[in-house]
Amino acid sequence: MNIPAAEVAKLKEQGNQDAYKSAFLAATFQTFVMRLRSKAEEYQNERRARHHIMSIKPVDYGHESKVILKDIHSYGL
Protein backbone atom coordinates (compact mmCIF):
# COMPACT_ATOMS: atom_id res chain seq x y z
CA MET A 1 0.00 0.00 0.00
CA ASN A 2 1.30 3.42 -0.83
CA ILE A 3 -0.64 5.13 1.95
CA PRO A 4 0.35 5.44 5.63
CA ALA A 5 -1.80 3.72 8.25
CA ALA A 6 -2.67 7.09 9.81
CA GLU A 7 -4.22 8.25 6.53
CA VAL A 8 -6.22 5.02 6.20
CA ALA A 9 -7.54 5.51 9.74
CA LYS A 10 -8.40 9.12 8.90
CA LEU A 11 -10.38 8.00 5.83
CA LYS A 12 -12.35 5.55 7.96
CA GLU A 13 -13.05 8.14 10.67
CA GLN A 14 -14.26 10.65 8.08
CA GLY A 15 -16.64 8.07 6.67
CA ASN A 16 -15.07 8.17 3.21
CA GLN A 17 -15.84 4.50 2.46
CA ASP A 18 -14.92 4.64 -1.23
CA ALA A 19 -11.41 5.95 -0.59
CA TYR A 20 -11.01 3.59 2.38
CA LYS A 21 -11.94 0.54 0.29
CA SER A 22 -9.82 1.63 -2.68
CA ALA A 23 -6.76 1.88 -0.40
CA PHE A 24 -7.11 -1.84 0.37
CA LEU A 25 -8.15 -2.87 -3.13
CA ALA A 26 -4.93 -1.36 -4.49
CA ALA A 27 -2.94 -3.93 -2.46
CA THR A 28 -5.24 -6.88 -3.15
CA PHE A 29 -3.71 -9.82 -5.06
CA GLN A 30 -0.19 -8.39 -4.93
CA THR A 31 2.79 -10.34 -3.67
CA PHE A 32 4.92 -9.03 -0.82
CA VAL A 33 7.78 -10.22 1.35
CA MET A 34 6.80 -9.82 4.99
CA ARG A 35 8.73 -10.14 8.21
CA LEU A 36 6.34 -11.21 10.97
CA ARG A 37 6.45 -11.56 14.73
CA SER A 38 4.01 -14.00 16.32
CA LYS A 39 3.54 -14.96 19.91
CA ALA A 40 0.99 -16.86 21.95
CA GLU A 41 -0.60 -15.10 24.90
CA GLU A 42 -2.99 -16.33 27.53
CA TYR A 43 -5.85 -14.11 28.66
CA GLN A 44 -8.58 -15.35 31.00
CA ASN A 45 -7.41 -18.94 30.52
CA GLU A 46 -7.72 -18.63 26.74
CA ARG A 47 -4.69 -18.88 24.47
CA ARG A 48 -4.52 -16.35 21.66
CA ALA A 49 -1.99 -15.83 18.92
CA ARG A 50 -0.88 -12.28 18.22
CA HIS A 51 0.73 -11.44 14.91
CA HIS A 52 2.59 -8.24 14.03
CA ILE A 53 4.01 -7.24 10.65
CA MET A 54 7.52 -5.92 11.24
CA SER A 55 8.25 -5.00 7.63
CA ILE A 56 6.66 -5.40 4.24
CA LYS A 57 8.09 -4.81 0.78
CA PRO A 58 7.38 -5.87 -2.81
CA VAL A 59 9.06 -9.05 -4.01
CA ASP A 60 12.45 -8.58 -5.64
CA TYR A 61 12.45 -11.76 -7.74
CA GLY A 62 16.13 -11.48 -8.66
CA HIS A 63 17.22 -11.27 -5.03
CA GLU A 64 14.81 -13.98 -3.90
CA SER A 65 16.02 -16.41 -6.60
CA LYS A 66 19.64 -15.85 -5.48
CA VAL A 67 18.66 -16.62 -1.87
CA ILE A 68 16.88 -19.81 -2.94
CA LEU A 69 19.85 -20.92 -5.06
CA LYS A 70 22.19 -20.27 -2.14
CA ASP A 71 19.97 -22.41 0.11
CA ILE A 72 19.87 -25.22 -2.47
CA HIS A 73 23.67 -25.22 -2.77
CA SER A 74 24.03 -25.25 1.05
CA TYR A 75 22.01 -28.49 1.15
CA GLY A 76 24.38 -30.05 -1.38
CA LEU A 77 21.75 -30.53 -4.07
C-alpha positions, 0 to 999 in steps of 0.5 A: 500500500502506498498510503500510511496507516494514519491516513487510512484511519483518517479516511475511515473516521471521516466516513469516506468508504470509497477511498477507504476501500480503494486503499485496500483494493490497491494492495489486493492480489499483490505479492509481498515479502513480509517479516512477521512476529508472532507470539501466543498469549494467555488471557482469562485462561484462553490462548490467543496468537498475536501477529505483528508485521515488522516489515513489508516490501514488494518481491524482488524476484532477482534477489529472492532467486539468489537466496533460494539458489544459495539455500539449495547449494548449502544443502548439497543438491 
